[in-house]
Amino acid sequence: MSGLFGRRRFLKMAGIGASGVGAAAVLARPGTLFADNKTTAPANHGVGAVQQEGADWREMDRLHSEGVGVFLDNVGKEEDFWRTTPLEFTMDGEVKVFTLETTNVQWETSPGMAFPAFAYNGRVPGPTIRATEGERIRIVYTNNMDQSHAIHFHGMYVPNDQDGVPFITQPPVEPGATHTYEFTLRNPGTHMYHSHHNAAEQTAGGLMGAFIVDPKDASREPAYDAEYIMVLNDTSLGFTINGRQFPYTQPIVAKLGQKVRIRYMNEGFMIHPMHLHGLPQLVFSKDGWNLPVPYMCDTLNIAPGERYDVIVEASELGVWAYHCHILTHAESRHGMFGMVTVLIVQE
């Protein structure tokens, strides 16, 4: 395969042989925990009885091995998976003007697994909006869905009439209508934008995105070499990272000694303890606020609506598994699925 590394190199870095693959997997059908289909759980709950009988270990190993190949073959095929390319804007005087549109779509969390969904600018999650503290922005929003909608700017200081809650701060934006939001960016940090109208359906169904406000004073930020945005979601689209399920997620890649910043955002209904193998995470910010005392962990529990910023120093060579540690969100007899990726540390 072409891309960052080949199959043999991947297996070598992971410390496993081609006949003993166990650290990646094939996608399981949502709602099916086990290959024999004897024990299932609702697709959106991720909870089920653990079956101990009837396991075919050869079949499990085969499926896990196939999953590694699928993941490898997909590396580099989704250019902006990590949502680091910000939404383009125009200038109206000193105001940055962004354009958003919502539509009904069929969204594939993996090839052939499509769900009815909603999208900002055709994407799930929507494009990342990024600007700097103190700047004034305008968002011109057009609703081309079959439902009314409003955009809430989660965690951000905005005037009350810009808060995006229908019948409290604004009327809903009806299908075919356009609405304009405008405000000055007051609090820097990792924020989100999402639906606040029929949100249990619309946000879970795709209407969510990252809103990054960089501080005017760059000294407030820690030093890092690369940045990744990780939007977690669950329920109607399954367990996803940035709108995809493993093995169709993408890896995080770093050189030995680099520092990587990861911005977590939980847009789902459930908690997701994100566990990184082999390397600690330095947690330095929560909900856009720098912590007075940063702390180290290997598993960070992220509740719905929470955002965390962490730094990972790429100090150990290898391919390190990275996943939600509620295991029914990540692994079954079919192999790993859902909220799983890897962090690759290269020389």
C-alpha positions as CSV (number, residue, x, y, z in Angstrom):
1,M,0.0,0.0,0.0
2,S,1.1,3.6,-0.5
3,G,1.0,6.2,2.2
4,L,2.8,6.8,5.4
5,F,4.0,3.2,5.9
6,G,3.5,-0.2,4.5
7,R,1.9,-3.3,6.0
8,R,5.2,-4.9,7.0
9,R,6.4,-1.8,8.6
10,F,3.2,-1.3,10.5
11,L,3.4,-4.9,11.8
12,K,7.1,-4.4,12.7
13,M,6.4,-1.1,14.5
14,A,3.5,-2.7,16.3
15,G,5.7,-5.6,17.4
16,I,3.5,-8.3,16.0
17,G,3.9,-10.8,13.2
18,A,1.6,-11.2,10.2
19,S,0.2,-14.5,11.7
20,G,-0.5,-13.0,15.1
21,V,-2.4,-9.7,14.5
22,G,-4.6,-8.7,17.4
23,A,-4.4,-4.9,17.8
24,A,-6.9,-3.8,15.1
25,A,-10.0,-5.0,13.6
26,V,-12.9,-5.2,11.1
27,L,-16.0,-3.0,11.5
28,A,-18.9,-4.7,13.3
29,R,-22.4,-4.1,12.3
30,P,-24.0,-1.7,14.8
31,G,-26.1,-3.6,17.3
32,T,-24.3,-6.9,16.8
33,L,-21.7,-7.6,19.5
34,F,-20.6,-11.0,18.4
35,A,-20.0,-12.9,15.1
36,D,-22.5,-15.6,15.8
37,N,-25.3,-13.0,16.4
38,K,-26.5,-14.9,19.4
39,T,-26.1,-11.9,21.7
40,T,-26.9,-8.4,20.5
41,A,-27.4,-5.0,22.0
42,P,-29.4,-2.0,20.7
43,A,-27.2,-0.2,18.1
44,N,-27.1,3.0,20.1
45,H,-26.6,1.8,23.6
46,G,-23.4,-0.1,23.5
47,V,-24.3,-2.4,26.4
48,G,-24.9,-6.1,26.3
49,A,-24.3,-9.4,28.1
50,V,-20.9,-10.9,27.6
51,Q,-21.1,-14.2,25.9
52,Q,-18.5,-16.8,27.0
53,E,-19.6,-19.8,25.0
54,G,-19.3,-20.7,21.3
55,A,-16.3,-18.6,20.5
56,D,-14.4,-19.5,17.3
57,W,-11.0,-18.1,18.0
58,R,-9.8,-18.7,14.5
59,E,-12.6,-16.7,13.1
60,M,-12.0,-13.9,15.7
61,D,-8.3,-13.8,14.7
62,R,-9.2,-13.7,11.0
63,L,-11.5,-10.8,11.5
64,H,-9.0,-8.9,13.6
65,S,-6.3,-9.5,11.0
66,E,-8.6,-8.3,8.2
67,G,-9.3,-5.1,10.1
68,V,-5.7,-4.2,10.2
69,G,-5.5,-4.5,6.5
70,V,-8.7,-2.3,6.0
71,F,-7.3,0.3,8.3
72,L,-3.9,0.4,6.6
73,D,-5.5,0.5,3.1
74,N,-7.5,3.6,4.2
75,V,-4.6,5.6,5.6
76,G,-4.4,9.0,3.9
77,K,-7.7,8.6,2.0
78,E,-9.6,11.3,3.9
79,E,-7.5,14.4,3.6
80,D,-9.1,16.5,6.3
81,F,-10.3,13.8,8.7
82,W,-8.9,15.6,11.7
83,R,-10.8,18.8,10.8
84,T,-7.7,21.0,11.0
85,T,-8.5,22.9,7.8
86,P,-10.6,25.9,8.9
87,L,-13.7,27.1,7.1
88,E,-12.8,29.8,4.6
89,F,-14.2,33.3,5.2
90,T,-14.5,36.7,3.5
91,M,-14.0,40.1,5.0
92,D,-16.7,42.8,5.3
93,G,-14.7,45.7,6.6
94,E,-13.3,44.3,9.9
95,V,-15.8,41.5,10.2
96,K,-14.9,37.9,9.2
97,V,-17.9,36.4,7.4
98,F,-18.4,32.6,7.4
99,T,-21.2,30.8,5.5
100,L,-23.0,27.7,6.7
101,E,-25.7,25.6,5.1
102,T,-27.6,22.6,6.5
103,T,-28.9,19.8,4.3
104,N,-30.3,16.3,4.7
105,V,-27.7,13.8,3.6
106,Q,-26.9,10.1,3.7
107,W,-23.7,9.9,5.7
108,E,-21.3,6.9,5.5
109,T,-19.5,6.2,8.7
110,S,-17.8,3.5,6.7
111,P,-18.2,2.5,3.1
112,G,-21.5,0.8,2.5
113,M,-22.8,1.8,6.0
114,A,-24.9,4.9,5.4
115,F,-27.3,6.6,7.7
116,P,-29.9,9.4,7.2
117,A,-28.1,12.4,8.7
118,F,-27.9,16.2,8.7
119,A,-24.8,18.1,7.7
120,Y,-23.2,21.5,7.8
121,N,-21.7,22.3,4.4
122,G,-22.2,18.7,3.4
123,R,-19.9,17.3,6.2
124,V,-20.2,15.4,9.5
125,P,-18.9,16.9,11.7
126,G,-19.2,20.3,10.0
127,P,-16.2,22.3,9.0
128,T,-14.0,23.8,11.8
129,I,-14.6,27.5,12.4
130,R,-11.5,29.3,13.6
131,A,-10.7,32.9,14.5
132,T,-8.9,34.9,17.1
133,E,-10.0,36.4,20.4
134,G,-11.2,39.9,19.9
135,E,-12.2,39.5,16.3
136,R,-15.8,40.1,15.2
137,I,-17.4,37.4,13.1
138,R,-20.6,36.9,11.2
139,I,-22.1,33.6,10.3
140,V,-24.6,33.6,7.5
141,Y,-26.7,30.5,7.9
142,T,-29.1,29.0,5.3
143,N,-31.4,26.1,6.2
144,N,-31.9,23.7,3.3
145,M,-33.1,20.8,5.5
146,D,-36.6,19.5,5.9
147,Q,-36.6,20.6,9.6
148,S,-36.3,24.0,11.3
149,H,-33.0,24.7,13.0
150,A,-30.9,27.0,15.1
151,I,-27.2,27.1,15.8
152,H,-25.9,27.3,19.4
153,F,-22.3,28.3,20.1
154,H,-21.4,26.0,22.9
155,G,-19.1,27.4,25.6
156,M,-18.8,30.8,24.0
157,Y,-19.6,34.2,25.5
158,V,-22.2,35.7,23.1
159,P,-25.0,38.3,23.4
160,N,-28.2,36.6,24.6
161,D,-29.9,37.1,21.2
162,Q,-27.0,35.2,19.5
163,D,-27.3,32.1,21.7
164,G,-29.3,30.0,19.2
165,V,-32.1,28.6,21.4
166,P,-35.5,28.7,19.6
167,F,-38.3,30.4,21.4
168,I,-35.9,31.6,24.1
169,T,-33.4,33.8,22.2
170,Q,-34.7,33.6,18.6
171,P,-37.3,32.0,16.4
172,P,-36.3,28.8,14.7
173,V,-34.9,29.1,11.2
174,E,-37.5,27.5,8.9
175,P,-36.6,25.4,5.9
176,G,-35.5,27.7,3.0
177,A,-34.8,30.6,5.3
178,T,-31.5,32.4,6.1
179,H,-30.4,33.7,9.5
180,T,-27.4,35.8,10.5
181,Y,-25.4,35.5,13.7
182,E,-22.8,38.1,14.6
183,F,-20.7,38.7,17.7
184,T,-17.2,39.5,19.0
185,L,-15.1,36.6,20.2
186,R,-14.5,37.1,23.9
187,N,-13.3,33.9,25.4
188,P,-10.6,31.8,23.7
189,G,-10.4,28.0,23.7
190,T,-11.8,24.8,22.3
191,H,-15.5,25.3,21.7
192,M,-18.3,23.8,19.6
193,Y,-21.3,24.8,17.5
194,H,-24.3,22.5,17.1
195,S,-28.1,22.3,16.9
196,H,-30.2,23.4,19.8
197,H,-33.5,22.6,18.1
198,N,-34.7,18.9,18.1
199,A,-31.0,18.5,19.2
200,A,-31.4,14.9,20.3
201,E,-32.0,14.1,16.6
202,Q,-30.1,16.9,14.8
203,T,-26.9,17.0,16.8
204,A,-26.6,13.2,17.2
205,G,-27.5,13.1,13.5
206,G,-24.5,15.2,12.4
207,L,-25.2,18.9,13.1
208,M,-22.0,19.6,15.2
209,G,-18.6,21.1,14.6
210,A,-15.5,22.5,16.2
211,F,-15.2,26.3,16.9
212,I,-11.7,27.2,17.9
213,V,-10.9,30.7,19.3
214,D,-7.2,31.3,19.4
215,P,-6.0,33.5,22.2
216,K,-4.8,37.0,21.3
217,D,-1.8,36.4,23.7
218,A,-0.1,33.3,22.2
219,S,1.9,32.8,25.4
220,R,-1.2,31.4,27.0
221,E,-0.8,28.3,24.8
222,P,1.7,25.5,25.5
223,A,4.2,24.6,22.8
224,Y,3.3,21.9,20.4
225,D,4.3,20.6,16.9
226,A,1.0,19.3,15.5
227,E,-2.7,19.6,16.3
228,Y,-5.7,17.2,16.0
229,I,-9.4,17.8,16.6
230,M,-11.3,14.7,17.8
231,V,-15.1,15.1,17.8
232,L,-16.8,12.2,19.5
233,N,-20.4,11.2,18.8
234,D,-22.7,8.3,19.4
235,T,-26.3,7.1,19.1
236,S,-27.9,7.6,15.7
237,L,-24.7,7.4,13.6
238,G,-23.0,4.8,15.9
239,F,-19.8,5.3,17.8
240,T,-17.7,7.7,15.7
241,I,-14.6,9.8,15.8
242,N,-15.0,12.7,13.4
243,G,-17.9,11.1,11.7
244,R,-16.2,7.7,10.9
245,Q,-16.1,4.3,12.6
246,F,-12.9,2.2,12.8
247,P,-11.4,0.9,10.6
248,Y,-12.2,3.9,8.5
249,T,-10.7,6.4,11.0
250,Q,-7.3,7.9,10.4
251,P,-4.2,7.6,12.5
252,I,-2.4,10.4,14.4
253,V,1.2,10.5,13.2
254,A,4.2,12.1,15.0
255,K,7.9,12.1,14.9
256,L,9.9,10.9,17.9
257,G,10.1,13.8,20.4
258,Q,7.3,15.9,18.9
259,K,4.5,17.2,21.0
260,V,0.9,16.7,19.8
261,R,-2.1,18.7,20.9
262,I,-5.4,16.9,20.8
263,R,-8.7,18.8,21.3
264,Y,-11.4,16.4,22.5
265,M,-15.1,17.4,22.0
266,N,-18.0,15.1,23.1
267,E,-21.1,15.8,21.1
268,G,-22.8,12.5,22.0
269,F,-25.2,11.3,24.7
270,M,-22.7,9.1,26.5
271,I,-19.4,9.4,28.4
272,H,-16.3,8.3,26.5
273,P,-13.1,7.6,28.5
274,M,-10.5,8.0,25.8
275,H,-7.5,5.7,26.5
276,L,-4.1,6.0,24.8
277,H,-1.7,3.1,25.0
278,G,1.9,3.5,25.9
279,L,2.0,7.3,26.3
280,P,0.5,9.7,28.9
281,Q,-1.7,12.6,28.2
282,L,-1.0,16.0,29.8
283,V,-4.4,17.5,30.4
284,F,-4.0,21.3,30.5
285,S,-7.4,22.8,29.6
286,K,-11.1,22.0,30.2
287,D,-14.0,23.7,28.4
288,G,-11.7,26.3,27.0
289,W,-10.1,27.2,30.3
290,N,-6.5,26.5,31.2
291,L,-6.3,24.4,34.3
292,P,-4.4,25.9,37.3
293,V,-2.7,22.6,37.8
294,P,-2.3,20.4,34.6
295,Y,-2.3,16.7,35.3
296,M,-1.2,13.4,33.6
297,C,-3.4,10.5,32.7
298,D,-3.7,7.7,30.2
299,T,-7.5,7.6,30.3
300,L,-9.5,10.8,30.1
301,N,-13.2,10.6,30.8
302,I,-15.1,13.0,28.6
303,A,-18.8,13.7,29.4
304,P,-21.4,15.0,26.9
305,G,-20.7,18.7,26.1
306,E,-17.2,18.7,27.6
307,R,-14.0,19.7,25.8
308,Y,-10.5,18.8,26.9
309,D,-7.1,19.8,25.5
310,V,-4.2,17.5,26.0
311,I,-0.5,17.4,25.0
312,V,1.0,14.0,24.1
313,E,4.8,13.8,23.9
314,A,5.8,11.2,21.3
315,S,8.5,9.7,23.4
316,E,8.0,6.0,22.6
317,L,8.4,4.5,19.1
318,G,5.6,2.3,17.8
319,V,2.0,2.0,16.8
320,W,-0.2,2.7,19.9
321,A,-3.9,1.8,20.2
322,Y,-6.1,4.7,21.0
323,H,-9.8,4.1,21.8
324,C,-12.8,4.7,24.0
325,H,-12.5,2.4,27.0
326,I,-16.2,1.6,27.3
327,L,-15.4,-1.6,25.4
328,T,-18.8,-2.0,23.8
329,H,-18.0,1.3,22.0
330,A,-14.8,-0.2,20.6
331,E,-14.5,-4.0,20.3
332,S,-16.4,-7.2,19.7
333,R,-15.8,-10.7,18.3
334,H,-15.8,-9.0,14.9
335,G,-12.8,-7.0,16.1
336,M,-12.4,-3.4,16.9
337,F,-15.0,-0.9,15.6
338,G,-16.4,2.5,16.5
339,M,-14.2,4.8,18.6
340,V,-10.8,3.4,17.7
341,T,-7.7,4.8,16.0
342,V,-3.9,4.6,16.6
343,L,-1.1,7.0,17.4
344,I,2.0,6.3,15.3
345,V,5.4,7.5,16.6
346,Q,8.1,7.3,13.9
347,E,11.8,8.1,13.9
